Amino acid sequence: LEDFENEKRVAKYDFFDIGNAQDNYQIIAIGEYSGTAGDSFSAHRGEKFTTKDSDNDKYKKDNCAVYSKGAWWYRKCLNSNLNGLYLGGAYSGIQEGKGVLWCAWRGAYYSLKYAHMAIRPKYL
């Protein structure tokens, strides 16, 4: 992760296991967190992938993918969303939760400049 002050942070998880399409790509397990960005992903454990046309989150008032402007494993819309809008750093309350988010680091009113998510075999 990188912000607009060019500060870089990392969030690493021991393992990551997701279900298949019939299970809506539910997060089955997330390993232990380590890193410098704070843990904004473990809260999504057990969640199914939500898109604008497939509402699988637990937020009853709205579809989090529509509200947050990006598909993700939402519970109730916040914590993290690496598929949000590229809003150029800090933004106002009217845009809450709509940027590229990692709330444990920069909060719900800051859209990150760069995010990279990689999955690799654990035993290489």
C-alpha positions as CSV (number, residue, x, y, z in Angstrom):
1,L,0.0,0.0,0.0
2,E,1.2,3.5,-0.7
3,D,-0.3,6.9,0.1
4,F,0.1,10.3,-1.6
5,E,2.9,11.3,0.7
6,N,4.8,8.3,-0.8
7,E,4.7,6.4,2.4
8,K,4.5,2.6,1.9
9,R,3.0,0.1,4.3
10,V,2.5,-3.7,4.1
11,A,-0.2,-6.0,5.3
12,K,0.7,-9.7,5.1
13,Y,-1.4,-12.7,6.1
14,D,0.0,-16.2,6.6
15,F,-2.7,-17.7,4.4
16,F,-5.8,-16.9,2.5
17,D,-8.5,-19.4,1.5
18,I,-11.6,-18.6,-0.5
19,G,-14.5,-20.7,-1.7
20,N,-15.7,-21.3,-5.2
21,A,-18.2,-19.5,-7.4
22,Q,-21.1,-21.4,-5.9
23,D,-20.1,-20.1,-2.5
24,N,-19.7,-16.5,-3.9
25,Y,-16.0,-16.7,-3.3
26,Q,-16.5,-16.6,0.5
27,I,-13.4,-16.0,2.6
28,I,-13.1,-19.3,4.3
29,A,-9.9,-18.5,6.3
30,I,-7.4,-15.7,6.7
31,G,-4.1,-16.3,8.4
32,E,-2.3,-14.3,11.1
33,Y,-1.6,-10.7,10.2
34,S,1.9,-9.1,10.2
35,G,3.1,-5.8,8.8
36,T,3.0,-2.0,9.1
37,A,-0.4,-1.1,7.7
38,G,-2.6,-2.4,10.4
39,D,-5.1,-5.2,10.0
40,S,-8.0,-4.1,7.9
41,F,-8.8,-7.5,6.4
42,S,-9.4,-10.0,9.1
43,A,-12.8,-8.5,9.9
44,H,-13.9,-9.7,6.4
45,R,-13.4,-13.4,7.4
46,G,-16.4,-15.4,6.4
47,E,-17.7,-12.8,4.0
48,K,-18.8,-13.4,0.4
49,F,-17.7,-11.3,-2.5
50,T,-20.1,-8.5,-3.3
51,T,-20.5,-6.8,-6.7
52,K,-23.0,-4.2,-7.9
53,D,-25.2,-7.0,-9.3
54,S,-24.6,-9.6,-6.5
55,D,-25.3,-8.2,-3.0
56,N,-23.8,-10.7,-0.5
57,D,-22.8,-8.3,2.3
58,K,-24.6,-7.9,5.7
59,Y,-25.5,-4.2,5.2
60,K,-29.2,-4.2,4.8
61,K,-29.7,-0.5,3.8
62,D,-27.6,-0.8,0.6
63,N,-25.3,-2.9,-1.5
64,C,-21.8,-2.1,-0.3
65,A,-20.3,-2.5,-3.8
66,V,-22.7,0.2,-5.0
67,Y,-22.2,2.4,-2.0
68,S,-18.4,2.0,-1.9
69,K,-18.0,2.0,-5.7
70,G,-16.1,-1.3,-5.9
71,A,-16.5,-5.0,-5.5
72,W,-15.0,-6.6,-2.3
73,W,-15.6,-9.0,0.5
74,Y,-17.8,-6.6,2.5
75,R,-19.4,-7.1,5.9
76,K,-20.9,-3.7,6.4
77,C,-19.0,-1.6,3.8
78,L,-15.9,-0.4,5.6
79,N,-12.5,-1.7,7.0
80,S,-10.9,-2.2,3.6
81,N,-11.7,-2.0,-0.2
82,L,-8.8,-2.1,-2.6
83,N,-11.2,-1.8,-5.5
84,G,-12.7,1.6,-4.6
85,L,-12.4,4.9,-6.5
86,Y,-9.1,6.5,-7.0
87,L,-9.8,9.8,-5.2
88,G,-6.4,11.3,-4.8
89,G,-5.8,11.1,-1.1
90,A,-7.9,12.8,1.6
91,Y,-11.5,13.5,0.8
92,S,-14.7,14.9,2.4
93,G,-17.3,13.1,4.4
94,I,-19.7,12.9,1.5
95,Q,-17.4,10.4,-0.1
96,E,-16.9,8.2,3.0
97,G,-15.8,4.7,2.2
98,K,-15.7,5.2,-1.6
99,G,-11.9,5.4,-2.1
100,V,-9.2,2.7,-2.2
101,L,-9.3,2.0,1.5
102,W,-7.2,0.5,4.2
103,C,-8.9,1.9,7.3
104,A,-6.5,0.7,9.9
105,W,-3.8,2.9,8.3
106,R,-5.4,6.0,6.7
107,G,-9.1,5.7,7.7
108,A,-12.3,5.9,5.7
109,Y,-11.7,9.4,4.3
110,Y,-8.4,8.7,2.4
111,S,-8.0,7.0,-0.9
112,L,-4.6,5.3,-1.4
113,K,-2.4,6.0,-4.4
114,Y,-1.3,2.4,-4.8
115,A,-2.4,-1.1,-3.7
116,H,-1.0,-4.4,-4.7
117,M,-2.6,-7.7,-3.6
118,A,-0.7,-10.9,-4.4
119,I,-1.5,-14.5,-3.6
120,R,1.2,-17.2,-3.8
121,P,1.6,-20.8,-2.7
122,K,2.7,-20.9,0.9
123,Y,5.4,-23.5,0.4
124,L,7.7,-22.5,-2.5
